[in-house]
Amino acid sequence: MNTRNQIQANRLRQLREEMGLTQAAMSKMIYASQGGLNQSAIAQVERGISGFKSETLGEVADVLGTS
């Protein structure tokens, strides 16, 4: 896991849990008008396997109320 992915993984999980969201609930909120983001994408980011594309990262930040 590279450093960027590790930081994203830890911060994403922390913020999601602070908001009381499951991965499934959060995935439905991201790109909601387009049917949501696949929950496995969030799981992969939280495990540090992958990172979000920049446009998806912006959507995630909006859902989590952060930048």
ABEGO torsion letter per residue (X at the ends): XBAAAAAAAAAAAAAAAAAGBBAAAAAAABGAAAGEBBAAAAAAAAAGABBBBAAAAAAAAAAAGBX
